[in-house]
């Protein structure tokens, strides 16, 4: 059938199973928005307060479901406002489809009103991007975008469409319904390369490395979640009786209550995780990229261990840490085959070493204060359970969530890891809630991060998204202040947030219920009240301005040199 380019966009999205798009309209994308209006019974559009919020919402949708999130924006500043969200998705391998429209072909490249080269701008932060100047190529380009976003290591793809293409017409066929309807799966011209199949020989060599090991240690990351390999990871851990640590992005890949779990690894990891990596004779890295926040001083990371690295992306092998053996492929498939070769093992003295390190925790984790982050996390979990989806902003509250919240299932923790994007979590919470309407979504924010995109309270209120926002208010940019306290002799340059808003009044202005807690009793009562109705709520927690995130590894130090206690002058 012959359709306009704008209608082709909408029909192709529906064909790809898209039920929701997030975005903000403008002049060059009006034709697409007109077709969205006509098709509103078939595809939903969520209007956010800002394009950045829309990008983060689409990302949260993707991370909570494993399906691509879709965001739309107009040209110029609308498109550039997506850049932070696209970069966030790229760093964390989240499948995001960004659709922008640009000025018409005849004035493209002439510095026209609201014209930017968004394809050029986003080239380093997308798996691939396009500018579509011919309506006949539009449907296949969109289909290729979805394929690339979801094939191999997942990530964002941008499709920029000139306005005249959205107005022009072309023949449109559903995928597989005739010549030209779809390019071949895995067409190498478009970067949609399938994960390679690991050879039997490589698997046997990896199994032999494991068999030779007396002190195996597993370090797992977000790739386990992306591949749906949590079950296989647990089988491997149980079979090897090996301790397992998670990266920040790996939270939920392995149940935190499991006796072999050692907690997070890296700069703010547990002593057990960091000491285990430093004393293991075999480190098995699964779906993880050896980020600098994990390894710190790469030359001294896992210095006693041979490294077995399992990852879908060959570019990550030997990039930061040199491996003795690598298996490049889909983690779920590789682990399933490796499990056939790995026999059951018994616990050993290595497990005793791990247990002794697990007992060594900072005294600050249980210190007697009016309201402690650990208490807040444990109380929230006790009230909402393992199925709740928790999003965070970036900062101290993010690390407290990772340290203290007992995640048990994949896709229940959503946070910006690689880019560390303050302002990410509010949009991500919206996307997760839209994608999972029956779930309880809890958004944990710091007072600094929450200010950045707090206008999205309008979106949360308008759509009645029953998100519980917990603002950890310590009146400062807490993580930066912690560094200033410990390494800059207490020179608190521009980190004290002694200024509005009053978060409860702000919430009220947007029609969101607000609560405040200064101690444990007030917190329990406020949490109960906030969750008593299936409506949006904001709960502000007043914390000590100098509450620390501990343990901490100073930048550049090996990760077994942890600071467990605050500086002596405190």
Steps between C-alpha positions, in 0.01 A plus 500: 500500500614857438555699817658827601842487657351604833250213485779261399682595820197418713407178316856371514522569873176309554632219278807479726279453806535852638209589727634825647718788386628785713563844362435866445362650174632786288485643151697249294339193661139626480405261221601204714310635799191546283514130411557408865178688577311301235643172631467574872283189542793285380808669644538716808698820525624631836569873501781591739602840635834499316660296223771377737230357725349326198834340408553374854141372512551302180823365650321399821234329290773304322696404810192380688369288211793408278307645204608809307384834639397764246539877536405775256608863472499782254804658336758733649475537878240224517750256351797627699302466822501124433879479492556437872233229499648334192849507652365352823342212309816447297728474804267246663415299184129580507295455179360846421349617171518879464292645216557864413383709207709762326443790264397417139761373255512823298618705799702231673856613566418870470488583872124510479279578798530225762739298285780291649693204367366266767638195316848650515459605862390154614735291288734421793212412737285272283550153359392647168303795372329614183363804327215401269459718190294262287158381614551168316780413744316599815332174604807284446719751681275486805498120489878493479517739795306256717713209385824679579378621838411145606774296331821410678588755766187709524501877467339813358436578134389839366287554190479861378235567233467814292158663523426466128551123530225486766266679254593297191335166417630154421383144478511332841492126558505318829827321568529186290210603276688544176825618337676777688293453813798412716874473460651160586545433868852582611588700188864595577464836322289618790706364787238251616746221562396191690704380793760246387465137596764395751691190391497174695877529534479844661233377739713201595800724570285725717368200691858383554594841645212463744601145589855614581377776729494472880373851563252593226319832521217620274452864403171552314360807331207638307558266208355218710173691524503606134536140386248357747771283655425542870391138531816372335715722721340359812551145379869571439547661841329213678698243307838661565417618856673816380442841655333746265507881491303735280582824327258788549321412176488134599273552802208261479690250287562290811293496820667704772376261768696206358776381741764517226423862411771741613337828394606771262859517378717806439535853634207462739497123506509280805821386662407141416461571128814709470716266708368197313597651166846576635559148638323276249703279269228515232273795432204418278358824354155452352322773304721766656745747351755568777395862546745731674251525788543124546872445441644839611871431440475254212864394529433365850148365449465125563880478492508140629232373265471369152205670333224324305292766325157417354332780306299563184720788388845406369608863539489461880744209504845611623391866487544576869620173651689229314333159507660157490198367314199669343169371370327747270132427464158538652544445874192284537607265221863486615411425863248232398768319303771556761276349769505172309877481555532621859461239779358564846751619759502506879559799721860557609711719724457768231136532604614545858726788395205658322277470806761667720523795260121523479493558874717810466270793430530872581375590843310784332264242345337462838573832665243653727353803321149637465455354150755276330503406129520131584183523708322681218593236240410206721166653597407574140584144395306354792196697385515454120671159461724346236282586200516878539705690242750741654650787303764744622666823411880524536696568817515379859139382501579286194786327680295455818230336289755268339656417838193457718196415286469121474429450130391151408381513138629637169361824358396626843794743532531782245779753530745695286834323532745589226404863446390572857214724387348714772133549408470156339291322760176702494454441128608137534242447774230638271601266219516200732158578644340547156652170386399317819170660611436241769843529661601715791768739379716670762726783391785578740655842441744739656394859553759619247410253225126534550510875431634439152184349352241561772271662242410143404278501808253651253519185287472270799199690632321538166519130415435393860815289511504349853875550547638542850779758486735486799719811517808446718550861604831573668515858376807445286648338195590217730747295297697809397496627861630162615801538269547859615495383861742213449738632235458879480536593869133587538486773237134465407507693177147541358358180644277626782137520383371754750221619273147421382289320412298361783444159345161447663371832371642416158321166502177667607528750215498206259218319677726236653460394865800595714642358823806579711696284744779597740526179702412133480154534649403779264641303207296188576182706532570703186586190296178331606296810412677550168431142392145487636362638174589405144598857420823697448677595821820674608669410828781732611754349742714744698853361535823612664696720259818298568359149464762305304497225240738237637695291414686718256810442289688825432540571131795318349558266795468122472154387604620303802615829659157600627405775740259332740475773760460878466804725554624509860410865555135403476 
